Amino acid sequence: MARRRRRKALPKDPVRAEVHAFSHEGRGIASVDGKTVFIDNALLGEDVSFIYTEKRGKFDEGVAEEIHVASENRVTPPCIHADICGGCSLQHMSNPAQITHKQSVLVEQLKHFGQYDLENDDYELVEPMQAEVLGYRRKARLGVKFVPKKGGALVGFREKRSSFLATIDSCEVLDPRVGQLITPLKNMISELDTNNKTAQLEVAMGDDQVALVVRHLEPLSEKDHGMWVEFGKKHGLYIYLQPKGPKTVHKIYGPEEKDWLSYKLDDYGVELLFHPMDFTQVNASINQQMVKRAIDWLEPSKDDRILDLFCGLGNFTIPLATQVQNVVGVEGSEEMVERGGMNAKHNNLDNVKFYATDLQADFTQEDWAQEGFNKVLIDPPRSGALDVVQNIARFNPERIVYVSCNPATLARDSGELKERGYKLVKAGVMDMFPHTAHTESIALFQKV
C-alpha cells in the first residue's frame, strides 16, 4: 500500500518578497532563499508580503496579503467577491495590462514552440479583439451546495485555491440576466425539499433567451417542481431538469413553440440555434468579431470550397456558406452534426454539409474529402490539432485560419505547418475571458 505524502508544514508568518516576473497563468514570481515562489494577487514589479499556501519540491506557492509597493497596473477589483471567488484571477490587474500580458504569452509561445520571432518580423501581431469586460459571460457551470452554517444554499464558483464554493451574492462577469440572480437563486434553493440534493446549475444564454439546467441528485417533489417553474416565470428563464446524465436533460418551463436558444451573427444575416448543453462561445461580442476576422482572413470568393474542422453547431460554417460556393463542416460528435444541419436548414442554405469524423485519424480518404478544399478553418479544443495539421497538407490549401483556446498548442501546430510549407502571416489575441489568464488567439497561415 502506497504511503500518503505528508504535507509540509507551512510558515505562519508573512514573508516579504519582490516580484521579478509574471507567469503565464497570471501569478507573480519571486525568489525566497533561492527557491521560486508563485504568488497569487501579486503583479510584476511589486513589493509584497505573502503567506505560503503550498510547499513543493521545486517551487512553492503563496498569496499576497499586503502590497508595500504597488504596480501601476494594479486596480481595485470591480467585484466585491474578487478576493475569494475563483471565477476570476486577474481582477486586480487593469484590463489594458491583461491584454498586454496575453499578447506576450502568445508571442513567447510562438517563438518557443513555432520558431516564429516577432522581433525579426516573422509575422504581424494584429490589434487584439476587445469588448465588454463585465457582464459578458453567457455560459457557465455554477456549483450549488446547501450549507446551513452559512445561512442556506450557496450558488457560484469555487473559492480560490479551494474545492469549497465561494459565498457570493452576485457575479459581475456573468451576463446580468443571471449574474444578478445569485441571491434569489440561493434563497429559492434553500426552500426546496431537495435543497441538499441540488448539485449544479448549467447556465446558457442566447440573444433573447436564458436557460438554467438544474442537476438534481434525487427526484423532485411536486412542490420543488412547482417552485422551479415559478422561478422561471418570475425571472423570464427557461428551466430544464437533469436527473442523471446529459441525455436526461428536459425542459419543464419555457415557450412550447421555442425549443432552442439562439444567437445572431449580424454581419452575415444568420441565426444559430442551440440547446443549453451545446458548446457555444461564452462572449457574444467577441464571437461576432472573431467570426468576421476569421472569414475576412480566408478572403472568401464564390469559387471557394472551404473546410471547417471542429465545426460544432456551425458557428463559422453557416456564415461562411453565405460567402462561398461550398462549405463542409466536420465534427466528432454526431449530435453536433445534426445541429449543424438544422442550422443550415434554418438559414435556408443548401451549399453546406456536415459530417461526423474522427479528426485524430487520417480523414483525407473520407468521401466528403475527395473533392478537395482550397481553404481551411480550424477551431480545435485545448489539446490542439496536431493530427489534423499533419493530414491537412494533403489538401494543399492556400490559406489556413487557426482559432485557438491554447496558445501553446497553436504554437506547436504552427511549427508543424511550417514544416509542411506554410508560413504564419499574422496572429492576435481575443479577450474572450476578461479578468482571467485564459488566452484565446487567431492565426493566419499561407502556403509558401
N, C-alpha and C positions, 0 to 999 in steps of 0.2 A: 504494500500500500504506500503510495507516494506521500511524503511528508509535506504538510501545508507550509508554504513560505511564510515565515514570521515577518510581519510588517515592522519596519524600522521605527523606533520612537522618534517623534518629530520635536524639534526645539519649540518651546512655547513662546519665547520672546521674539519680537520682530527683529529682522536683520535689515541693515541699510545697504543699498547697492545702487550702482549707476547702470542704466540700461544702455548697452552699446550696440544692440542690433534688434531686429524685429522679425519674428518668424512668419512663415507663410500663413500659418493658421491664426495669426493676429495676437501673439503674445510677445511681451518684452523679453529680451535675452540679456542676462547678466552673468557675471562670474564671481563666485564666492569661494575663497580658499582654493582657487584653481579649478573649481568644478562649475559646469554650466547649469544655470537655473532658468527655467521658463516661467515667466511671471505674468499671470492674468492681470488685467486692469493697469498695465504699465506700457508706456509708449516710448519710442526711440528717443534717447537723449535725456530721459527723466532721471531724477534722483529720488528713489522711493525707499520706504520701509515696507517689507513684506513679511508674511508669515508662511512657513512651509506647509504645503498640503500633501506632499508626497516626496519620499526619498528613494531614488533608484540607484542602480549600479553606475550608469554612465552619466546621468543627469538627474537634477531634482526639479520639483515644481513648487510654485507658490502663488500667492495672490497679494497684490499691493494693497496695503491698508492706509498708508499715508504718503502723500505726494509732496516732497520737500521742494523740488524744482520741477515745474510742470512744462510739458511740451507746448509749443504754440498751437499744436493741433488738437490739444485736449479741449473738450467742450462738456457742458452739463448734459447728461443724457436726457432725451426728450420724454422718456418713460420713467415713472417713479419706481418701477419694478426692475430696472435695468441691472442693479447690483446683484439681485438674487436669481432672476429668471434666466434660464439657459436658452431661450428662444433667440436672443441676440448676443453677440460677443463684442461688438465694436461701437456701441452707442456713445462711449466716452471719447470717440475719435471723430473729428469733423468729417463730413461727407466728402469734401474735396480730397482730404488726406486718405480716406478709404479708397477712393478711385485711384489715386497715385500708387497706393500700395498694391492694389490688384493689377495695375498695369505692370508694376515692377515684377510681380510674381510671374506673369505671362512672359515678359521679356527674358527673365532669368531661366525659366523652363525651356523656352525655345532655344536659348543659347546652349544650355547644358545638355539637353536630350536631342535637339534637332540640328545643332551646329549652325544656327542662324543668329548672326550678331547684328543687332540694331545699330551699333556704333559704326559698323562697316557698310551701312546702307544695304544690308542684305534683303530688307523688306521695309514696307511702310507701316508704321504704327498709327492707326486711324483714331479719330476722336471717339471717346467712349460713349456708349449709349447710356443715357440717364433719364430718369423720370421722377415721380414722387418717391420720397424716402420714408414716408409714413402712410399707413392705411393702404398699402399696395398689395398685401398678400391675400390671394383668393383661394389658396389651397393650404390645408394644414391638418395635422392629426393632433387633437388635444386629448391629453390624458384626463381621466376622471378618477377621483379617489374620495371615499367618504371617511372623514377623519373627525369624529365627534369632539376630540380635544381642541380642534382648530375651528370649531363652530359649525361643522357640517361638511358638505361636499366641496372639494377643490376641483377646479377646471383650469387647464392650461398646459404649459410646457414644464419640463423638468427643471429643477434648480441647477445652477451652475455646479459642476463637479459633484453631482449627486443624482441618485435614482429617485429621490423624492420629488413630488410635484411642488412647484412654487406656489405660494399663496398670493394670487393676484386678483384684482377687481376688474381689470380691463386690459386690452392689448393694443398698443399704439401702431404696431406694424400690420396687424390683421386689418383687412377691409372693415370699416366701421360697422357694416351690416352685421358682423359677428363680433368684432373686437369690442364693441360697446355692450354686448350681451353677456359678458362673462358673469357678472353679478346676478342677473336674472336667471341664468342657467344654474349657477351654484344654488340659488335659493330654491328653484324648482326641483332639482335633482335631490336635494336634501329631504324633500317631502315625499319622494317616491317610496313605494313598498320595496322596490329593488334598488334603493339608494346605494347599497354596498355591493351591488352586482352590476353596476354600470361601469364598463371598463374604459371606454374611449369614445370620442366623437370625431368622425371624419367630416371635415368642412370642405365644401366645394361650392364655388360661386361662378355664375355666368354674368352676362351683362345685366340681366334683369331678374335673375333667379338666385336664390340662396338655398342650399340643401345641407341638412345635418343628417349624418348616418350614425345611428345610436348602436354601439356594440354592447349588447347586454348578455350576461352570463347565465341568466335564468329567465324563463318565460315571464312576460309582463302580466301583471294583474289587469283586470278591466279598468281599475282606477288609474294605473300608470299609463296604460294605452291612451286613455282619455286625456290625461294631463299632457302627454306629448302632442296630441292632436291640438289641444287648446293653445299650447305654446306656439305651435306652428301658425295657427290662425292669428294669434295676437301679434306676432312679430313678422308675419309675411314670409315664413320659411316653408320649404318642402321638407317633410320629415320621413326618414327611412329608418327601418329597423334592420339590425344584423344579428340574429340569434346565434349563428355559427360562422361558417366560412364565408368568403366573399360572394359565393353564388346564392347565399340565403338573403342577400340584401333585397328589401322590398319596400315600396312606398306606402305609407299609411295616411299621409296628408299632402295635398297639392292638387292643382287642377288636373282633372282626369284627361283633358284633351292635350295636356303638355307632359309627355313622358320624358322629355330631355331638357337639360340645361343647354345654354348656347352662348356663343360669343361671336362677334363680327370682326372681320378684317376689312376695315373701311376702304383701304387703298385698292382693293380688288373686288369689292361688292359681293363678298361671300359671307356665309354664316356657317359656323361649325357647331354641330350638335354633339353632346357628350353626356355620359352617365356620371353620377357623382363619384364613382370609384375609378373612372378612367384617369390616365395621366394627362394633365394639362399644365401649361406653364403657370406659375404662381403669380406672375406680374404681367397684367394685361397690357399696360402701356409699353413695357419693354418688348413684349411679344409682338406688338404691332410694328415697332421699329425693327426688330430682329428679322421678321418675315420679309419686310421691304428691303432691308440691306442684303439679305441672302439672295433674293430674287434679282435685285439690281446687279449684284456681283456676278451672277450667272449670265447676265446680258442675254435674256431670252429673245428668241425670234420665232416666227411662225413655223419655221422648218425644223426646229429642235425636237429631239427625243430626249427627255430628261428622266433620270433615275433618282428617286428619293428613297434612301435607305434609312431604316429605323423610323419609318414614316408615322407611326402611331395612328391617330384618327384622321390624319391628313392636314396637319397644321401648315405644312409647306406645300404638300401635294395639290390640295384643292386650289389655292391661289395661283400656283404655277400653271395649272390647267387652263386658266383664263388667258394665259400669255403665249402658249406654245402649241405645237401640233399634237404631241402625245406626252403623257407623263405616266410613269409606272411607280407605284409606291409599294415598298416591301417591308414587312414587319414579321417578327417571330410569332406574334400572337394572332390566332385565328379570329378572336373576338375583335381585335383592333382592325383587322382586315374587313370584317363585316361593318364596323363602324365607318371606315373609310368609304366603303361602297355606299353606305347610307348617306354620307355627306356629299358624295358625288351626285347621287340622285336628288338630294335636297336642293342642290345648287344647279340642277339641270345641265350637268356636264357629262358628255359621253366620250371624251377623249382621255379619260384617266381610268386606270385599272389598278387594283390592289391584289397582292399575293402574300401568302404566308410561307416563309422560307427560313431555314436555319442559317443565319448570316455568319455563323462561325465556321460553316463548311464552305466548300467551293460551289458557289451558286452560278457560275458562268455557264454551266450546261443546262440550267433550267430553261423550260420552254419560253418563259417570258423574257429571257435574256438574249435569245437568238438574234433578234433584230438589231441589237446594239444600241448604244446611247452615246451622244456626243458631249453631254454634260451630266454631272452627278452632284447631288447634295447628300451629305452625311450628317446625321444628328444622333450619335450613339450615347449609351449610358456612360457612367463614370469610368468604366473599365476600358473605354475607348473602342477603336475599330481596327485593331491590328490585323485580324484575319481578313477584314473587308478590304483594307488598302493593299494587302498582298494580292488579292484577287482582282481588284477593280481595274488595275492597269491593263488587264486583258481587253477591256472595252476601249482602251486608248482615248478616254475623254479629253477634250481640250481644256475644260475647266472643271475644278472641283471646289465646292464650298463646304467647309467643315465647321459645324456648330458644336461647341464643346462645353460640358459642365465640369471638366477637369483639365486644367492647363498642362499637367504632367503627361497625361495620355495623348493629348493633342500634340504636344512637342515630340513625344516618342513616335507617333504616327507620321509627323511631318518629316522625320528622318527617313522613315520607310518610303514615303512618297518621293523624297529627294533621290533615293537610290533607284527609283523606277522612272526617273526622267521628269519629275515635277518640281517646280520652284515655288516657294512661298512668296506671294506678291504683296499681300497686306494682311494685317491681323489687328484685332482690337478687343477690348473687354466690354461686357454688357453688365450693368449694375442690376442684375435680376433680383438679388437679395441684399438690399441696403442694410447696413448695420451688422452684417455678418462677414466672415472672411471668405465666404463661398465666391469663387471666381468663375464666371461664365465668359466664354470668348467665341470669336468667329474668325475664320481664316479663309483666304482665297489662294488656291494653287493653280498654276497654269502649266501646260505641257511645254517643255523647253524645245 
